[in-house]
Amino acid sequence: MRLNGEEIPYQLHRSRRRSLSIQIAHEGYLVLRAPFRMSQKDIDRLIASKAGWITKKLQYVREQHQQVQALPPSWPVLGRLLSLRSSDIKHFRQTADELAFPKKWSGEDLYEKLQSWNDARAREAFPNRFEQVFRHCCSIEARLERYDPEFRLRRMKRSWGNCRGERITLNTELYKYPPELINYVICHEICHLIHKDHGRGFYALQERLYPNWRQAREDLKQLSMQYARISHSSQPNVV
Ligand SMILES: [Zn+2]
């Protein structure tokens, strides 16, 4: 089909509908749905009457698609930005400053695989870290010793972690962040074992368990804006 001098690929589906619908697929072609009895001439006429809208929309969809196709230059791992490089391998391979990935992965697919890789690493690394931080906190605040918190991991959109009863959940997203910020979130949730709200008692305890918490909170906020852009991920803002 020609529109404003450009040949535009399209798919035509006939069905028992009453009017013509025009959809623009992400790859930049038209999907037309037409009633069985609508003639090609009528379809062409309707398309022509919407040529301006279609051209604009096509351009927008193609630009979006290209942005997604473009490779992300880097990926954050424990607070370090590793360069992404496509390689002749079957799985991710991480070195000191590079994260190599199989050639055939690209676009949105690559992001999802990176995110899953991130979550899997978090599941490997965080239980131990949690245990260590908890023991450290117990050595400062003896009242914590009577707790035996259950530790969980989840990918969360809005929050870094939470503490419900004696169950502490941490966002796997944190694997992208520097270890001291992960420790900060863990300490914060551990404080909630004793103090459920963010009252005076809570802050007094947090001050003892993680004296640098103000800086950490600020760093987490700043970094999350940067990382959300890089890794197309959510930007949690609640601890
Ligand atoms: Zn909190």
py3Dmol code that shows the C-alpha trace and the ligand (Angstrom):
import py3Dmol

protein = """\
ATOM      1  CA  MET A   1       0.000   0.000   0.000  1.00  0.00           C
ATOM      2  CA  ARG A   2       1.326   3.461  -0.894  1.00  0.00           C
ATOM      3  CA  LEU A   3       0.922   6.325   1.493  1.00  0.00           C
ATOM      4  CA  ASN A   4       2.486   9.758   0.955  1.00  0.00           C
ATOM      5  CA  GLY A   5       4.858   8.222  -1.560  1.00  0.00           C
ATOM      6  CA  GLU A   6       6.023   5.461   0.771  1.00  0.00           C
ATOM      7  CA  GLU A   7       5.305   1.779   0.359  1.00  0.00           C
ATOM      8  CA  ILE A   8       3.855   0.534   3.629  1.00  0.00           C
ATOM      9  CA  PRO A   9       3.519  -3.149   4.414  1.00  0.00           C
ATOM     10  CA  TYR A  10       0.204  -4.234   5.804  1.00  0.00           C
ATOM     11  CA  GLN A  11      -1.832  -7.223   6.887  1.00  0.00           C
ATOM     12  CA  LEU A  12      -5.536  -7.403   6.146  1.00  0.00           C
ATOM     13  CA  HIS A  13      -7.821  -9.492   8.321  1.00  0.00           C
ATOM     14  CA  ARG A  14     -11.454  -9.968   7.414  1.00  0.00           C
ATOM     15  CA  SER A  15     -14.006 -10.668  10.078  1.00  0.00           C
ATOM     16  CA  ARG A  16     -17.616 -10.153  11.052  1.00  0.00           C
ATOM     17  CA  ARG A  17     -16.987  -6.659  12.293  1.00  0.00           C
ATOM     18  CA  ARG A  18     -18.871  -3.590  11.134  1.00  0.00           C
ATOM     19  CA  SER A  19     -16.157  -1.074  10.451  1.00  0.00           C
ATOM     20  CA  LEU A  20     -12.518  -0.827   9.476  1.00  0.00           C
ATOM     21  CA  SER A  21      -9.926  -0.667  12.233  1.00  0.00           C
ATOM     22  CA  ILE A  22      -6.366   0.432  11.686  1.00  0.00           C
ATOM     23  CA  GLN A  23      -3.608  -0.656  14.018  1.00  0.00           C
ATOM     24  CA  ILE A  24       0.100   0.021  13.817  1.00  0.00           C
ATOM     25  CA  ALA A  25       2.337  -2.859  14.799  1.00  0.00           C
ATOM     26  CA  HIS A  26       5.583  -2.181  16.672  1.00  0.00           C
ATOM     27  CA  GLU A  27       7.614  -3.298  13.705  1.00  0.00           C
ATOM     28  CA  GLY A  28       6.079  -0.482  11.659  1.00  0.00           C
ATOM     29  CA  TYR A  29       3.423  -2.088   9.490  1.00  0.00           C
ATOM     30  CA  LEU A  30      -0.335  -1.697   9.394  1.00  0.00           C
ATOM     31  CA  VAL A  31      -2.792  -4.230  10.673  1.00  0.00           C
ATOM     32  CA  LEU A  32      -6.179  -3.675   9.078  1.00  0.00           C
ATOM     33  CA  ARG A  33      -9.345  -5.347  10.262  1.00  0.00           C
ATOM     34  CA  ALA A  34     -12.233  -5.052   7.863  1.00  0.00           C
ATOM     35  CA  PRO A  35     -15.766  -6.392   7.511  1.00  0.00           C
ATOM     36  CA  PHE A  36     -16.124  -9.298   5.045  1.00  0.00           C
ATOM     37  CA  ARG A  37     -18.113  -7.218   2.615  1.00  0.00           C
ATOM     38  CA  MET A  38     -16.045  -4.047   2.546  1.00  0.00           C
ATOM     39  CA  SER A  39     -14.516  -3.581  -0.906  1.00  0.00           C
ATOM     40  CA  GLN A  40     -10.786  -2.953  -1.426  1.00  0.00           C
ATOM     41  CA  LYS A  41     -11.760   0.384  -2.913  1.00  0.00           C
ATOM     42  CA  ASP A  42     -13.574   1.436   0.243  1.00  0.00           C
ATOM     43  CA  ILE A  43     -10.653   0.285   2.352  1.00  0.00           C
ATOM     44  CA  ASP A  44      -8.212   2.326   0.237  1.00  0.00           C
ATOM     45  CA  ARG A  45     -10.455   5.358   0.473  1.00  0.00           C
ATOM     46  CA  LEU A  46     -10.687   5.125   4.259  1.00  0.00           C
ATOM     47  CA  ILE A  47      -6.943   4.652   4.575  1.00  0.00           C
ATOM     48  CA  ALA A  48      -6.295   7.650   2.331  1.00  0.00           C
ATOM     49  CA  SER A  49      -8.555   9.807   4.481  1.00  0.00           C
ATOM     50  CA  LYS A  50      -6.442   8.942   7.520  1.00  0.00           C
ATOM     51  CA  ALA A  51      -3.064   9.187   5.764  1.00  0.00           C
ATOM     52  CA  GLY A  52      -1.810  12.078   7.918  1.00  0.00           C
ATOM     53  CA  TRP A  53      -2.546  10.307  11.181  1.00  0.00           C
ATOM     54  CA  ILE A  54      -1.082   7.007   9.957  1.00  0.00           C
ATOM     55  CA  THR A  55       2.172   8.563   8.774  1.00  0.00           C
ATOM     56  CA  LYS A  56       2.679  10.389  12.056  1.00  0.00           C
ATOM     57  CA  LYS A  57       1.915   7.346  14.131  1.00  0.00           C
ATOM     58  CA  LEU A  58       4.135   5.100  11.990  1.00  0.00           C
ATOM     59  CA  GLN A  59       7.068   7.400  12.475  1.00  0.00           C
ATOM     60  CA  TYR A  60       6.559   7.459  16.224  1.00  0.00           C
ATOM     61  CA  VAL A  61       6.249   3.675  16.494  1.00  0.00           C
ATOM     62  CA  ARG A  62       9.380   3.148  14.391  1.00  0.00           C
ATOM     63  CA  GLU A  63      11.410   5.545  16.514  1.00  0.00           C
ATOM     64  CA  GLN A  64      10.308   3.796  19.672  1.00  0.00           C
ATOM     65  CA  HIS A  65      11.176   0.438  18.169  1.00  0.00           C
ATOM     66  CA  GLN A  66      14.651   1.609  17.200  1.00  0.00           C
ATOM     67  CA  GLN A  67      15.340   2.891  20.692  1.00  0.00           C
ATOM     68  CA  VAL A  68      14.469  -0.475  22.140  1.00  0.00           C
ATOM     69  CA  GLN A  69      16.565  -2.223  19.516  1.00  0.00           C
ATOM     70  CA  ALA A  70      19.592  -0.108  20.331  1.00  0.00           C
ATOM     71  CA  LEU A  71      21.856  -1.975  22.690  1.00  0.00           C
ATOM     72  CA  PRO A  72      22.184  -0.655  26.192  1.00  0.00           C
ATOM     73  CA  PRO A  73      25.837   0.310  26.685  1.00  0.00           C
ATOM     74  CA  SER A  74      26.177  -0.926  30.241  1.00  0.00           C
ATOM     75  CA  TRP A  75      24.539  -2.755  33.118  1.00  0.00           C
ATOM     76  CA  PRO A  76      24.890  -2.080  36.842  1.00  0.00           C
ATOM     77  CA  VAL A  77      26.168  -4.905  39.039  1.00  0.00           C
ATOM     78  CA  LEU A  78      26.740  -4.225  42.737  1.00  0.00           C
ATOM     79  CA  GLY A  79      27.251  -0.551  42.032  1.00  0.00           C
ATOM     80  CA  ARG A  80      29.618  -0.965  39.102  1.00  0.00           C
ATOM     81  CA  LEU A  81      28.670  -0.298  35.498  1.00  0.00           C
ATOM     82  CA  LEU A  82      29.785  -3.241  33.376  1.00  0.00           C
ATOM     83  CA  SER A  83      30.051  -2.762  29.619  1.00  0.00           C
ATOM     84  CA  LEU A  84      27.697  -4.975  27.671  1.00  0.00           C
ATOM     85  CA  ARG A  85      29.189  -6.884  24.777  1.00  0.00           C
ATOM     86  CA  SER A  86      27.598  -9.421  22.457  1.00  0.00           C
ATOM     87  CA  SER A  87      29.652 -12.547  22.078  1.00  0.00           C
ATOM     88  CA  ASP A  88      29.683 -16.069  20.693  1.00  0.00           C
ATOM     89  CA  ILE A  89      28.486 -17.661  23.921  1.00  0.00           C
ATOM     90  CA  LYS A  90      25.380 -19.402  25.212  1.00  0.00           C
ATOM     91  CA  HIS A  91      24.913 -17.674  28.577  1.00  0.00           C
ATOM     92  CA  PHE A  92      25.912 -14.467  30.280  1.00  0.00           C
ATOM     93  CA  ARG A  93      29.569 -14.233  31.213  1.00  0.00           C
ATOM     94  CA  GLN A  94      30.756 -11.661  33.708  1.00  0.00           C
ATOM     95  CA  THR A  95      34.319 -10.424  33.999  1.00  0.00           C
ATOM     96  CA  ALA A  96      35.799  -7.608  36.064  1.00  0.00           C
ATOM     97  CA  ASP A  97      34.394  -4.828  33.895  1.00  0.00           C
ATOM     98  CA  GLU A  98      32.331  -6.528  31.233  1.00  0.00           C
ATOM     99  CA  LEU A  99      29.139  -8.491  30.917  1.00  0.00           C
ATOM    100  CA  ALA A 100      29.091 -10.569  27.736  1.00  0.00           C
ATOM    101  CA  PHE A 101      25.836 -11.962  26.360  1.00  0.00           C
ATOM    102  CA  PRO A 102      24.883 -14.334  23.519  1.00  0.00           C
ATOM    103  CA  LYS A 103      24.747 -12.663  20.108  1.00  0.00           C
ATOM    104  CA  LYS A 104      21.217 -13.754  19.329  1.00  0.00           C
ATOM    105  CA  TRP A 105      19.713 -11.801  22.238  1.00  0.00           C
ATOM    106  CA  SER A 106      18.654  -8.278  21.425  1.00  0.00           C
ATOM    107  CA  GLY A 107      16.232  -5.485  22.200  1.00  0.00           C
ATOM    108  CA  GLU A 108      13.514  -6.017  24.767  1.00  0.00           C
ATOM    109  CA  ASP A 109      14.476  -9.671  24.984  1.00  0.00           C
ATOM    110  CA  LEU A 110      17.958  -8.773  26.182  1.00  0.00           C
ATOM    111  CA  TYR A 111      16.592  -6.477  28.873  1.00  0.00           C
ATOM    112  CA  GLU A 112      14.334  -9.191  30.211  1.00  0.00           C
ATOM    113  CA  LYS A 113      17.222 -11.673  30.224  1.00  0.00           C
ATOM    114  CA  LEU A 114      19.476  -9.172  31.981  1.00  0.00           C
ATOM    115  CA  GLN A 115      16.810  -8.569  34.569  1.00  0.00           C
ATOM    116  CA  SER A 116      16.339 -12.313  35.169  1.00  0.00           C
ATOM    117  CA  TRP A 117      20.099 -12.730  35.436  1.00  0.00           C
ATOM    118  CA  ASN A 118      20.164  -9.912  37.983  1.00  0.00           C
ATOM    119  CA  ASP A 119      17.399 -11.551  40.030  1.00  0.00           C
ATOM    120  CA  ALA A 120      19.140 -14.930  39.980  1.00  0.00           C
ATOM    121  CA  ARG A 121      22.425 -13.382  41.205  1.00  0.00           C
ATOM    122  CA  ALA A 122      20.507 -11.623  43.984  1.00  0.00           C
ATOM    123  CA  ARG A 123      19.010 -14.948  45.072  1.00  0.00           C
ATOM    124  CA  GLU A 124      22.487 -16.455  45.241  1.00  0.00           C
ATOM    125  CA  ALA A 125      24.147 -13.601  47.078  1.00  0.00           C
ATOM    126  CA  PHE A 126      21.601 -12.012  49.378  1.00  0.00           C
ATOM    127  CA  PRO A 127      20.739 -14.761  51.899  1.00  0.00           C
ATOM    128  CA  ASN A 128      24.342 -14.817  53.162  1.00  0.00           C
ATOM    129  CA  ARG A 129      24.588 -11.075  53.201  1.00  0.00           C
ATOM    130  CA  PHE A 130      21.360 -10.825  55.145  1.00  0.00           C
ATOM    131  CA  GLU A 131      22.652 -13.341  57.690  1.00  0.00           C
ATOM    132  CA  GLN A 132      25.883 -11.380  58.153  1.00  0.00           C
ATOM    133  CA  VAL A 133      24.166  -8.020  58.509  1.00  0.00           C
ATOM    134  CA  PHE A 134      21.652  -9.486  60.939  1.00  0.00           C
ATOM    135  CA  ARG A 135      24.442 -10.887  63.122  1.00  0.00           C
ATOM    136  CA  HIS A 136      26.219  -7.536  63.010  1.00  0.00           C
ATOM    137  CA  CYS A 137      23.011  -5.777  64.101  1.00  0.00           C
ATOM    138  CA  CYS A 138      22.524  -8.275  66.951  1.00  0.00           C
ATOM    139  CA  SER A 139      26.018  -7.457  68.206  1.00  0.00           C
ATOM    140  CA  ILE A 140      24.967  -3.807  68.492  1.00  0.00           C
ATOM    141  CA  GLU A 141      21.389  -4.262  69.708  1.00  0.00           C
ATOM    142  CA  ALA A 142      20.869  -7.282  71.948  1.00  0.00           C
ATOM    143  CA  ARG A 143      17.063  -7.003  71.756  1.00  0.00           C
ATOM    144  CA  LEU A 144      17.306  -8.295  68.160  1.00  0.00           C
ATOM    145  CA  GLU A 145      18.621 -11.633  69.340  1.00  0.00           C
ATOM    146  CA  ARG A 146      15.200 -12.923  70.196  1.00  0.00           C
ATOM    147  CA  TYR A 147      14.106 -12.614  66.568  1.00  0.00           C
ATOM    148  CA  ASP A 148      14.631 -15.255  63.916  1.00  0.00           C
ATOM    149  CA  PRO A 149      13.513 -13.399  60.786  1.00  0.00           C
ATOM    150  CA  GLU A 150      12.453 -15.251  57.663  1.00  0.00           C
ATOM    151  CA  PHE A 151      14.232 -13.778  54.667  1.00  0.00           C
ATOM    152  CA  ARG A 152      12.684 -13.535  51.206  1.00  0.00           C
ATOM    153  CA  LEU A 153      13.492 -12.005  47.830  1.00  0.00           C
ATOM    154  CA  ARG A 154      11.187 -10.615  45.224  1.00  0.00           C
ATOM    155  CA  ARG A 155      11.273  -8.246  42.262  1.00  0.00           C
ATOM    156  CA  MET A 156       9.276  -5.239  43.432  1.00  0.00           C
ATOM    157  CA  LYS A 157       8.197  -2.133  41.601  1.00  0.00           C
ATOM    158  CA  ARG A 158       7.724   0.349  44.406  1.00  0.00           C
ATOM    159  CA  SER A 159       9.773  -0.581  47.408  1.00  0.00           C
ATOM    160  CA  TRP A 160      13.295  -1.681  48.280  1.00  0.00           C
ATOM    161  CA  GLY A 161      12.141  -3.950  50.988  1.00  0.00           C
ATOM    162  CA  ASN A 162       9.574  -4.537  53.666  1.00  0.00           C
ATOM    163  CA  CYS A 163       9.153  -6.178  57.019  1.00  0.00           C
ATOM    164  CA  ARG A 164       5.871  -7.887  57.874  1.00  0.00           C
ATOM    165  CA  GLY A 165       5.850  -9.503  61.261  1.00  0.00           C
ATOM    166  CA  GLU A 166       9.145 -11.368  61.291  1.00  0.00           C
ATOM    167  CA  ARG A 167       9.372 -11.751  57.561  1.00  0.00           C
ATOM    168  CA  ILE A 168      11.787  -9.449  55.749  1.00  0.00           C
ATOM    169  CA  THR A 169      11.538  -9.175  51.968  1.00  0.00           C
ATOM    170  CA  LEU A 170      14.187  -7.515  49.879  1.00  0.00           C
ATOM    171  CA  ASN A 171      13.873  -6.284  46.293  1.00  0.00           C
ATOM    172  CA  THR A 172      16.135  -8.277  43.931  1.00  0.00           C
ATOM    173  CA  GLU A 173      16.640  -4.994  42.068  1.00  0.00           C
ATOM    174  CA  LEU A 174      19.122  -4.100  44.829  1.00  0.00           C
ATOM    175  CA  TYR A 175      21.717  -6.410  43.264  1.00  0.00           C
ATOM    176  CA  LYS A 176      22.464  -3.513  40.907  1.00  0.00           C
ATOM    177  CA  TYR A 177      23.482  -1.292  43.832  1.00  0.00           C
ATOM    178  CA  PRO A 178      26.672  -0.880  45.864  1.00  0.00           C
ATOM    179  CA  PRO A 179      26.963  -3.350  48.765  1.00  0.00           C
ATOM    180  CA  GLU A 180      26.828  -0.628  51.427  1.00  0.00           C
ATOM    181  CA  LEU A 181      23.433   0.523  50.092  1.00  0.00           C
ATOM    182  CA  ILE A 182      22.148  -3.054  50.161  1.00  0.00           C
ATOM    183  CA  ASN A 183      23.328  -3.248  53.778  1.00  0.00           C
ATOM    184  CA  TYR A 184      21.526  -0.009  54.528  1.00  0.00           C
ATOM    185  CA  VAL A 185      18.199  -1.369  53.266  1.00  0.00           C
ATOM    186  CA  ILE A 186      18.719  -4.602  55.217  1.00  0.00           C
ATOM    187  CA  CYS A 187      19.477  -2.635  58.413  1.00  0.00           C
ATOM    188  CA  HIS A 188      16.432  -0.485  57.823  1.00  0.00           C
ATOM    189  CA  GLU A 189      14.159  -3.519  57.578  1.00  0.00           C
ATOM    190  CA  ILE A 190      15.812  -5.133  60.607  1.00  0.00           C
ATOM    191  CA  CYS A 191      14.917  -2.003  62.627  1.00  0.00           C
ATOM    192  CA  HIS A 192      11.286  -2.682  61.683  1.00  0.00           C
ATOM    193  CA  LEU A 193      11.438  -5.990  63.572  1.00  0.00           C
ATOM    194  CA  ILE A 194      11.310  -3.912  66.741  1.00  0.00           C
ATOM    195  CA  HIS A 195       9.700  -0.683  65.524  1.00  0.00           C
ATOM    196  CA  LYS A 196       6.892  -1.131  63.015  1.00  0.00           C
ATOM    197  CA  ASP A 197       6.547   2.544  62.070  1.00  0.00           C
ATOM    198  CA  HIS A 198       9.066   5.268  61.285  1.00  0.00           C
ATOM    199  CA  GLY A 199       8.824   6.864  64.704  1.00  0.00           C
ATOM    200  CA  ARG A 200      11.510   8.199  67.025  1.00  0.00           C
ATOM    201  CA  GLY A 201      12.429   4.783  68.348  1.00  0.00           C
ATOM    202  CA  PHE A 202      12.922   3.543  64.827  1.00  0.00           C
ATOM    203  CA  TYR A 203      15.316   6.334  63.864  1.00  0.00           C
ATOM    204  CA  ALA A 204      17.253   6.046  67.115  1.00  0.00           C
ATOM    205  CA  LEU A 205      17.856   2.362  66.390  1.00  0.00           C
ATOM    206  CA  GLN A 206      18.678   2.968  62.722  1.00  0.00           C
ATOM    207  CA  GLU A 207      21.211   5.582  63.800  1.00  0.00           C
ATOM    208  CA  ARG A 208      22.984   2.962  65.896  1.00  0.00           C
ATOM    209  CA  LEU A 209      22.804   0.131  63.373  1.00  0.00           C
ATOM    210  CA  TYR A 210      23.679   2.216  60.318  1.00  0.00           C
ATOM    211  CA  PRO A 211      25.038   5.650  61.341  1.00  0.00           C
ATOM    212  CA  ASN A 212      25.464   6.752  57.736  1.00  0.00           C
ATOM    213  CA  TRP A 213      21.815   6.158  56.825  1.00  0.00           C
ATOM    214  CA  ARG A 214      21.079   9.714  55.642  1.00  0.00           C
ATOM    215  CA  GLN A 215      23.799   9.578  53.030  1.00  0.00           C
ATOM    216  CA  ALA A 216      22.766   6.066  52.009  1.00  0.00           C
ATOM    217  CA  ARG A 217      19.156   7.111  51.558  1.00  0.00           C
ATOM    218  CA  GLU A 218      20.241   9.998  49.334  1.00  0.00           C
ATOM    219  CA  ASP A 219      22.659   7.851  47.313  1.00  0.00           C
ATOM    220  CA  LEU A 220      19.961   5.246  46.747  1.00  0.00           C
ATOM    221  CA  LYS A 221      17.634   7.908  45.426  1.00  0.00           C
ATOM    222  CA  GLN A 222      20.226   9.403  43.073  1.00  0.00           C
ATOM    223  CA  LEU A 223      21.485   6.074  41.774  1.00  0.00           C
ATOM    224  CA  SER A 224      17.995   4.723  41.213  1.00  0.00           C
ATOM    225  CA  MET A 225      17.265   7.529  38.767  1.00  0.00           C
ATOM    226  CA  GLN A 226      20.421   6.692  36.842  1.00  0.00           C
ATOM    227  CA  TYR A 227      19.910   2.921  36.902  1.00  0.00           C
ATOM    228  CA  ALA A 228      16.242   3.088  35.947  1.00  0.00           C
ATOM    229  CA  ARG A 229      17.295   4.843  32.745  1.00  0.00           C
ATOM    230  CA  ILE A 230      20.120   2.424  32.002  1.00  0.00           C
ATOM    231  CA  SER A 231      18.294  -0.787  32.712  1.00  0.00           C
ATOM    232  CA  HIS A 232      14.737   0.208  31.742  1.00  0.00           C
ATOM    233  CA  SER A 233      13.643  -0.850  35.196  1.00  0.00           C
ATOM    234  CA  SER A 234      11.398   0.529  37.854  1.00  0.00           C
ATOM    235  CA  GLN A 235      12.523   3.106  40.353  1.00  0.00           C
ATOM    236  CA  PRO A 236      11.458   2.003  43.816  1.00  0.00           C
ATOM    237  CA  ASN A 237      11.294   4.789  46.361  1.00  0.00           C
ATOM    238  CA  VAL A 238      10.038   3.288  49.590  1.00  0.00           C
ATOM    239  CA  VAL A 239      12.000   1.565  52.347  1.00  0.00           C
TER     240      VAL A 239
END
"""
ligand_1 = """\
1
ZN
Zn 10.733 1.587 56.673
"""
view = py3Dmol.view(width=600, height=400)
view.addModel(protein, "pdb")
view.setStyle({"model": 0}, {"cartoon": {"style": "trace"}})
view.addModel(ligand_1, "xyz")
view.setStyle({"model": 1}, {"stick": {}})
view.zoomTo()
view.show()
